[in-house]
């Protein structure tokens, strides 16, 4: 039984068979049986993408590449205009917040900061803290806070 590169689908697979099929290329006795180490060049020839490395080193390098690709990228900040942010609340919720601000200085401070802000970043700890203060005052439920922040 011999080992062959199967390159018919633009990918490389290693096949063991007695008789090759069209599109198969016989491996030499010195070539690795690890298909992941090979790639096709622009001419469709099989080349070793990791020359001089052992199969174990190749597998470690591939694992590192995959881990780097799996790392979440920092997402762009979720920024709204003040109007977009205010539109996330119902009129009744806003009326309750403004009414409460007349007697609760922390709510008044949150609204004053909102007025002064150029924009509202939904990931900013001050935004989250302000919404949590509204929930603590009984003006929003925790689920409603999460909806506003979504």
N, C-alpha and C positions, 0 to 999 in steps of 0.2 A: 504494500500500500504506500502511495506517495502523497505528499502534501502539496497543495496548489493554492495560489492566490486566485480568488474569484473576483474579478473586477468588472463584471458585466453591468452592474447597476450604478456605477460611479462611486462605489464604496468598496472597501477591501474586506474580504472574508477569507479565512483559511479553511480549506476543504481537504479532507483526506479521502482519497478514492484510488481505485486501481487504474481507472481510465479517465483521462481528462475530458472535459467538455469544452466546446468553443468558448473562448474568453477566459480560460484558466491559464495561469502561468505557474510552471513548476518551481517550487522553492528549492534552493540549494541546501546541502546538509549544514552549511554554516549560518543559514538564516533562521531567525527566531520564529517561533510559531505564534507569537503574540501579535495579532492583527492590529491592535491599537497603536503599535509603534510605526506603522507604515501609512503612507499617503500617496495619492496619485499626483504626479507633476502635471504641468500644462500639456505635455505630450501624451498623457495617459500612461506613463511609466510608473512602476511601483518604486518608491524610494523610502529609505529609512529616515523617518523624521527625527530620530534620536540617535544618530550615529555615535558609537563609542560608549553608550550607556547600556547597563544590564537591563533585563526585563523588569527587575525589581525597582531600579531607578526610574525607568519609564513609567511604571505604575504609580510610583510616588509623585512624579512630576505631573501626571494626568490628574491625580487626586488633588494636588495643590491648585491646578488650573480650575478644576471644577469647584473647589471650595471658594476660590476667589470670585468666580462667576456667581456663586450662590449668595455671596455677601449682599445684604440689602444695600442699595444705594440710598444716600440721604435724599429724601424727597424734598421737593420744593416747599417752602413755607406756604401754609394755607392762609392766604391773606385776602380779606374782604374790605370793601369800602365800608364806611360807617353805616350807610343806608342799607347795604346788603346785609350787614350784621343785624341791624334793627328789624329788618324785614323777616328775620328768622323767628321773631316773637309775634304772638297774637296781639291784637289791640288790647284785649283784656289783661294779658300779662304785662304789657308796657304800662297800662294805667295803674296796675297794682304796684309795679316797681317804682313809678314816679310818686305815687301816694306814700309808699313806705319810705322813700328817700327824705320825706319831710320830717320824719321822726327818727330815722336810722342813719347816723352819720357815715357808716361804712358803705351803705348803698349810695348815699349822696356822693361820696368820694369816687366810687366806681363810675357813676354817671358823669361826674366832672372829668375824670380821666378819659372817658369815652369821647366826650365833647372835644377835648384837646388833641386827641390822637389824629394822626393823618390817615391811619388805616387800622384794621383790627386783624391781628394775627391769631388764628384759632389755636395755635400751639404755644402761644406765649403764656407763661405761668400766671401773669396778672389777669389775663382774660379768663383762664380756667378758674383762678381763685375768686374772681369777681362773680362768676356764674355759680360757684359753689357757695358763696356768701348769700346769693339770692335763694339758693335751695335751703340753706340753713335758716333763713328768715321765713321759710314756708311759702315763698313766692313762686318757686319752680320745683318740680319733682326731680329726683336724680336722673330719671330716664329722659326728662325734658332737657336737662343740662346736656346729656350725651347727644340728643338730637340736634341741639343748637351747635354743638361742637363738631358734628359729623360733616 
